[in-house]
Amino acid sequence: MRRTVRAALEEATLSIDRVDARVLLAHLLGVDRAWLFANPMHVLTETEDARVDLAVAQRALGHPVAYLVGRREFYGRDFAVRPAVLIPRPETETLVEEALRVVRRMREGGRAPAVLDLGTGCGAIAVTLACEVPGLRVVATDVSAAALEVAGANVRDHGCEERVELLEGSWYAPLGGRAFDLVVANPPYVAAGDAHLGRGDLRFEPGGALTDGSPDGLASIRAIVDGARGHLAPGGALLFEHGYDQAEAVAGLLARAGFAGLVSIPDLAGIPRVAGGHLE
């Protein structure tokens, strides 16, 4: 016997969170959550019924909702996500906010900044910056061809094809001698062996986007900081996200690399999350 929307939701909540159940059911039916509330007695087709059961079972096993629905909201926009890319997180909006502040300050000073996004993943940072600042040009790199496929879809979905350039390669490798006014990055920074890698959504996300395998989680950040001087224009700035316990270490890396005006910016939870500085 086929179930109604109400019955499907009630059964789903026996094994997964109610909010997750509503998100999955709305996605599978191609409706919004308001429709679910307004149509509790709508009867599912056999195909819909089977798809709901499969999605609920996957979520019960821990598969992230974002991968199951193929989307995640970031900075007020909807982004395609796949298991090939890290799921955008609210903490990274802190990096975007600071990058926007730096870009706007540069423009007010008469500069037309060029921006580089290292390890772009799904392209959320690059696309957001391009959308928020009219005329801004962003180059985004990633070592993963699969990630760049997802980023390309998001660039097209948000109409940024003329302003976001995607390049395949590790960090600065695909850039030649090109220089930028601002470099941003959300690199892997979880230490190898960290217990969190075996918990929750992290179990299903690409390992290389979470950890670079270094004992302290800082190998990628070191590479980004060390390589920045060769790709920053005079007065250019570097901003990157880091782990909850890495603020002191990354400040030391920046200082030793000759960066001035060092910043350490907390996320909404008050945890130091973004570091950076500029070259004089």
N, C-alpha and C positions, 0 to 999 in steps of 0.2 A: 504494500500500500504506500502510495506516494505521500510525502510529508508536506505540511504547510510551512510557510516561513517561520511561524512561531515554533512549531515542533522541531524544525531543523536547528533553530537557535538554542532551544532548550536542551536538545541532545548534545549539541556542540559544547555547551558550557559545562557539561559533565567532565570534559577533558581539557578544555582550554579556557583562557580568559574571555569574559563576555565581550569586551571591546574588540579583541582579536576576532572573535566569531562574527561580530557584525561587519567588521572590515572585510573579512573573507567572503561572507555571503553577499554583501553589496557588490563586491568586485566580480564575483562569479555570475551574478544576475545582471550585471551592467546597469546598476541603479545606485542611488545614493542612500545614505543611512536613513534619511527622512522618509524615503519610500518604504523602507522596511517597517518603520513604525506605523505608517499609514496603511500598510497592506499585510497584516499578520496572517490572514487566512488565505493568501495567495498560495496555490498548490504548485509545487515544483514539478518540472518534467523529470522523466527518468534520468536523462543525461545530467540535468542540473543536480539532482539528488546524489548521483554517483560522484560528481565533481566536488560537491560539498564534503562528502565523506572523505574523499582523498585529501583535500586541502586541510581538513581538520586533523586527520591522522598525521599528516606531515608536520603541521604546527605542533601537535602533541609530542612529536619526536624532537622538536626544537628548531625546525627550519624557520628562519626569520620571516615574519609577515611581509617585509619589503620584497624579499625574493619571490614569495608566493604570489604576490599581486604585481610584481615587476615595477613598482613605483615607490618613491619616497619623497616627501616634501622637504625642501631645504630653502631657507630664506624666502619663504612665501611662494616658491615655484615648485612645480612637479618635475621630478627627474626619473628617467628610466634607470633601473638598477638590475643587475644580473649577478650570479655568483662569481663572475670574473672581476667584480669591483667591490671595494669597500662600501658599506652602506653609509651615506652621509649622516653625520651626527650634529646635534645642536651645539656641541662644544666648538665645532669648526666655524660656526657663525661668528664666534669671537674673532677668529682670524680674518674673516671677510670684513667685519666691521672696521677693524684697524686698517686693513688694506684700503678700504674705501676712504677712510680719513686721510691716509697718506696720499692717495691718488688725487683727491680733491684739493688738498693743500698744494700739491705740485702744480695742478692746473691753475689754481688761483695765483701762483707765482709765475705764470707765463710758460710753464713747461708742458709739453704734450707727452705725457709719460707712456713708455712702452712697458708692458708687464709680462713677466714670465711665471708660469705656474708649473712647478716641478712635480712629477708623479700625479698627474691630474685625475686618474681613476675614471669615474663617471663624468668628469668635467664640471662638477657642481660649482667649484670655486671659479674657474675660468669663465663659465657661462654667466654666473651671477655678477661678476665684476663687469663683464661686457654689457649686460642688460641694465645694470644700475648706473653706469656712466656712459652716456651717449658718445659715440665716436671713439671710445677706448679700444685699443688693439691689444690682444692677448695672445701670446704663444704658449702652448701647453705641451709638455712632454710626458711620455710614459714608456716604460720598457715593455709593457704588455700590449701586444696587438689586439688581444681580446678586449682589454679595457678601452683602448682607443676606438674600437667599434661602438661600444656603448657611449663613449664621450661624443663620437661623431653624430650619433642619433640625437643626443641631447642638444648639441650645437644646432642641428637642423630644426629640431622641434621648437627651439627658442629664437630662431631667425638670426643666428649669429655667424652664419657661414663666412661672411665677408670680414669679420673682425676677430674670429678665434681660429688660430692656425694650430693644427695638431701634428706633432712630430714623434716618431717612434725612436726610443733610445733611452739609455740610463742617464738620468739627471741632465747634465749639461752636454752630454756626448753628441746629440744631433745638431747642436747650435753653431758649430764652427766658431767664428770670432764675434758673433753677434752680442751686443751689449743691451742692457735694459735698465730702466729707472727703478723698477721694483721687481724683486723676486719673492714669490710666495711659495710655500710648500706645506703639505700635510703628510710628512713621510712616515714610514713604519718606525715606531719608537718603543714598542713593547719588548722588554728583555727576553732573550731566549729562555725557555723553561718557566716563564711566568705562569702561575696556575690559572690565571684568567683566560689564557688561550684555549683551555679545555672546557670553558663554561659558556652557557647561553649562546647568543647569536655568533660569538667569535668562532665557535666550532665549525661554522659553515661558511665563513668569509675567507677570502684568499689569504693564505698565510703570509705571502710575501708583502702584502699591503699592511700587515699588522706588525711583523717583526722582521728585522734583517738578519737575525740569528746571532747578533752580538750579545755578550753577557750583560752589558749595561743598556742595551737598546739604542745606543747613540751612534752607531757606525754610519748610518745614513745621514744623520744630522751633521756629523763631522765632515762627510763628503760634500754636503750642501754648503756648509760654512766655508770650508777650505776652497771650494771652487768658485765661490761667489765673486771674489775680487776680479777674476778673469772675465766676468760677464755682467758687471755692474758699471754703468756710466758714472762719471764723477758726481758725487753727492747722492748716488743711488742707495736704496734701502733694501734690507732683507727682513722678511717676517716668516716665521714658521711655527707650527703647532708642536707641542712636546708633551711628555707624560707628566702625571701629577707630582712626581717626585724628582723631576729633572731640572727644575728652574735654576738652581745654583750651578749645576754642571754646564748647562748650555750658556749661561752668562759668562762663564770662564772661557768657553770655546770662542764666543764672539769677541771678547776682550783680547784674547791672544791673537785673533785674526785681524785685529786692528779696527774693529767696529767701534763707533762712538755713539753717544746718545742712546745707550741701551735701554730697552723697554721690557717689562715683564707684565703681562696683562692677564688678569684672572677671568675665568669663565663665569657663567651665571651662578655656579655653585661656590664661587669664591676661590677656586683652585687655580694657581698659576698655570696658564695653558698656552700662551703665545709669547714668544721671545723675538727680539730683533734689534736692529740698529742700522746705522748708515755709515757709509764711507765718506770721509771728508776730502 
